[in-house]
Amino acid sequence: MFMKQQTRYSHLLKSLVVFGDYIVLNATFLLVFFLFRFYLREDVISEFYPLLTALNICYIPSILIFRVTLHSRVIFADKIVQNIFYIILFHFVLFTATLTFFKIEEVSRLFIISFYSILFIFLASWRLSIRFSIKLYRKKGFNFKLVVIIGAGKNGNALYEEMMDDPGYGFRILGFFEDNPVNIPSNSKWLGSTKDIETFIHENEVDEVYCTLPESAEKTIIRTLNFCENNMIRFYIVPEFRRYVRKQMELNVLGNMPVLSLRNEPLQHPMNQIIKRVFDVIFL
């Protein structure tokens, strides 16, 4: 029941964000159109409704490709703004291509640039305010995730501190599973040994399991991973080497081997390649 409520909340939030996006999109277009009405040609003004229709239709693939992630537990403001930039750039390409296809080419560059610049500001403000509201809502004790941590070593304690550091993440930590419970944080609780995990999850509501055990505990890790998969519970592994790395990492696969890279080349991302190409065409 709790999982269904969480899923329903996520869907409602995504719908709210998309609905708000469309309000911002249309309000911005009306504002800029009103401000530029004396500078637009009569044939462009007469195409107001086709322009508005194309504007809204082109936004559909934009948000389908660059999905709404504001409900995620951990997402930073720079990533939200980056996502908005990608949405607007992709929309710009689609919209200008549509104008060219239907031979509506008299719209001034100043109008287009002004519209997308203001849209970026308004859309960023809207989504950041939503994210702020979500974090505030979770700080009040709502929309939380029930979490257990396996392993109370340095990794487990560091993870616990990170989760507890910001109540806006919305984590409610039930406690630790540890075979040698001498390092359990004083403000948390010991739930049992690693053999008790399955029984506890069967008897309690648990949304996510975070495993901080060393590689030497392979049997316990695999057993718990398979159990969580079979019971539709999210399972996360916190690697031991995380203390050496402070940057975001990129996960790749080399054959059957997972490979983590410490630095991701910006132009490896397809959208960044598009951005560079658009920049080159416009400014070079």
N, C-alpha and C positions, 0 to 999 in steps of 0.2 A: 504493500500500500504506500509506504513512504517513498519507494523508488518511483512509483507512478506519479506521486505528487511532484517529485523533483523533475521528472520528464515533462509533466504538464506545465510546470513553472518555466522551464527552459523554452518550450514552444511558445508560450504566451509572451515571454520577454522578447524572443526573436520577432514575433509578429508586431509587437509594440514598436520595436526599433525600426523595422521596415516601414510601418505606417508613418512613423515620425520622419523617416528619411524622405518619403514621398511628399509630406507636407513641406519640409524644408526645400526640397527640389522645386516644387511648383511655386512656393512663395518667393523663392529667390529669383526664379525666372520672371514672375510677374513684376517684382520690384525692379529688376534691371530693364525689363521691357518698358516699364512706365518711365524710368529715368532717361531712356534712350529714344523715346517715342518721337521726339522732334528731330532726331538725327537719322532715323531709319527711312528707307525709301518706301513709297506707298505700296509697291508690290510685295515688300517684305511684311509690312503691317497686315496686308490682306491674307498672308499665310500664317497668321497667329495660331489658329487652331491646329493646322497640320504640324506646325513647329512644336506646339505643346504636346500633341499626341506622340510625335517621334521622340520627344524628350523623355516621356514616361515609359515608352516601350523599350528604349535603349537602356533604361536603368535595370530592367529585369535580369538580363544576362550578367550585368555588372555585379549585382549582389548575389547571384547564384555562384559565380566564380570566386568572388572574394566574400566569403560567408561572414555572417554576424557571429562574433565570438565574445561579446561583452559579458556573457554569463559565466565564462571560464573563471575558475578559482584564482588563477594567477595570470594576469595579463597587464602589461605596463602601458602607460600613456603613449610612449613613443611608438609602440606597436599598433595602437589604435589609430594614431595619426597616420602612420605608414599605410595601414590598410585603407584608410579614407583616400589617401593620395592615389593609390592603385585604382580604387573604384572610380575616382574622378577622371583619371587619365584614360582608363578603359572606356568610360562613358564618352569622353571627348572624342576618342577615335571612332567609336560607333556612330555618334551623333553627327560628326562632320562628314563621315562616309555616307550617312543617310541623306544629308543635305545635298551632297554631290550627286548621289544616285537619282534623287528627285529634282535635280537641277535648281535647287534653292541656294544659289551661290552668292546672292547679293547681301547676305548678312555680314556686317563689318567685323573685322578681326578684333577691333576694340570692344565690340559688344560681346563676342565670344570669350575673350580674355577676362573681361570684367565679370561676366556671369560665372565662369569657373573659379575665379579668384574668390569672389564673395561666397560661392557655394562651398568651397573648401573651408572657409572660416566658420560658416554657419553649421555645416555638417560636423566639423570637428567639435564645435561647442556643444552641439546636441548629443553626440555620442559620449563625449567625456562627461557631460552632466549625468547621463544615464549610468555610466560606469561608477561615478561618484555616489549616486543614489543607491546602486546595488551594494557597494561596499558599506555604506551607512546602514542599510537594511540588515546586512549580515552582522554588523557590529552590535545591532540590537538583539541578536540571538535568533534570527530567522534564516530560513533557507541554508541550513548548515549540512555538512557532510559528516557522517559518523565514521571515524577512522580508527584503525588499530595499527600499531607499529610492532614489527617483529625484529627483535634485537635491540639491546640497550647499551651498545658500545658507543664509541665516539660518533659514529655515523648516526645511530639512532637518536642520541641526545642532541646532536646538531640539527637533525631534521625536526625534532620536537620543538626546539627553540625557534626555528624558522617559522613553523606553523603557528606557534603561539605569539610570535612577535607582532603579527598584524591580524587582529580579529576580523578585519574586512575580508580575509580569505574565506571565512566561514567554515573552518575545520573544528569539529568537536572530537577531541582525541579521547577515546574510551580507556586507553592504557597500552601497556607493553606486554608482549610475550617474550620471555627470556628464560633460558635454562639456568642462568646464574644471576639472579636478580639483585645484585649488589649496587648496580649503577643506575637504578631507576630514579628519574628525577623526583624530588621530594613532593612536588605538587602534582604528580601523576600517580598511577597505580599499576601494580603488577597483576596481570590477568591470568597468568599461569605459564607453564613451560610451552615450548614449541609443539609438543604433542597435543596440547589442549586447544589448538587453533580451530580445528574443524568443529569440535563440540561447541565452542563459544559462539562461532558464527551461526551455527544451526539454531542456537537458543536466543540469539540477540540480533538486532538490526545492525548490519555493518554495510557501509557503502564502498569503502576503499581500504585496501590492505597495502601497507608500505613495508617492504622487506629491506632491512639494512644488514643482513647477515653476511659474513665473509664467504668467499668462494668455497672454502673448506666445508661449508654446510650445504653442499650441493643437493643432497637427498631431501633435506627439509625444504629448500627453495623450490625444487621441482614438484614435490608433493603438494605444497601450498599453492603454487602457481596453477597446477592442474585442477585442484579443488575450487579455486576462485573462478577459473574459466568455466567449469561445469555448473557453477552456481551464479553466474552472471554478476560477479563482483570484480570491480576494477583492482588490478594487481600491479604494483609499481616496485621496481628494484632501484635502490639507491646505491650506486657503485662506490667502492672504498676510495677510489682515487679522486673523489669529488673535492677533497681538501686541497689538492694541488691545482685545481682549475677553477677560476672565477668567472670565466667568460662563457657565453652561450656556445654550445657545441652542436656540431652537425652529425647526424647519424646516417651512415651509408652501409651498404652491404657488399662485401667482396666475396662472391660465391655464396657459401653458407656462413661466412664469418661477418659478424657486425663490426664495423669500424667507425670510430669516433674521430672526427677532425676538429682541431681547435680553432681553425680559421676558415671561414667560408668566403670564397671569392665572390664579390657582389655581382659580377657579370655572369656567374653560373646560373643565377635565377632568370628564367625566361622573361618575366615582367621587367626586370632591370635592363635586359637587352632591348626590349621594346621602348623603354624610357630613353635609353641612350640614342636609339635610332630616331625617335621623334625629336629629341633635342638637336641631333645633328642636322635633320631636315629643316628645322625651324631657324636655327641660329648659325649654321655653318654654310 
